[in-house]
Amino acid sequence: MRRLWPWLRTLIGAGILGILVWRLGTGAFVDGFRVIDGWSAVAALVIGLATTVVSAWRWCLVARRLDLRLSLPTAVADCYRALFLNVLLPAGVLGDVHRAVSHGRTSGNVGRGVRAVVFERLAGQVVLVVVGVTVLLTQPALITAVAHGLAPGDALVAGTLVLLAVLLAVGVWTVARRGGAWHRALAAGWAEGRAALLARDVWPRVALLSAGAVAGHLLLFLVAARAAGSHATVLQLLPPLVLTLLAMGLPVNIGGWGPREAVSTLAFGVTGLGAAQGLTAAVVYGVLTFVSTLPGAVVLFLRRGGRARGPGEPWPSGTVRHAVR
């Protein structure tokens, strides 16, 4: 299953996009690329910088609580590189995997480096879910309509249940076989997670930075909706945009594409904003997200020929630090 899953998630993401093209045609996708202008691209770069800085700051806080050295300029550059790889590669998370392992190696503890990235990403997802649930509780009809629109057929439901049962059986067998090792690993991870995220002097700052990152994503999506031609008010756009951001966390996408477009199409449609416009807004958001990560390409290029650098070592003059300002 571990070898099959990357191919399966890619096929599901491609299938979602194929269904959207079949139902709505290619016009909404083409419009998503055509409506982007210089102002929206500049806005994407500015918003991307702010969002990347607050995410890197959150990573620094978590890493330092785990006794790992990490300066903010290094974290910003590494986050940019990870974001660029996330949108460039199909899995959508390989950039963060590279960021975690690379920082762990330079810090002398790969396991702790990986856990630092897991914890800070988890904090961001938790805050996103809290914000999303808070907003969507005011729109229960939207949730019901989108869930009905996404409801699969009986055969797919049965297949999904069988797959989940197999995964559960494999998980139970693995835990039973290595119960002591898993228990120790979970206990150690819980202890580090409490220190990194739940300490009284840490969690308010982590929560605030995570909220800032969520605000950045919503602002970029609002720019995308405006570029797509939407004249709805911010209050009208907020519920479908939040629901679409939540859908982006589903692990069945191709570099972020797939569930985002499907949920945006349905959410805009059921709220009277236009299904085609929802698809176009999601496509514009995907393109603007890629634009916002382009400084990561500069980091990736400059790092290829550079020597290995410790996590607290200063940047050479005139290199990547200036590229991410």
Helices and strands as residue ranges (DSSP letters): H 4-24, H 27-34, H 38-65, H 72-88, H 94-107, H 110-136, H 140-150, H 154-177, H 179-193, I 194-198, H 203-227, H 234-247, H 259-270, H 275-292, H 294-304, H 320-323
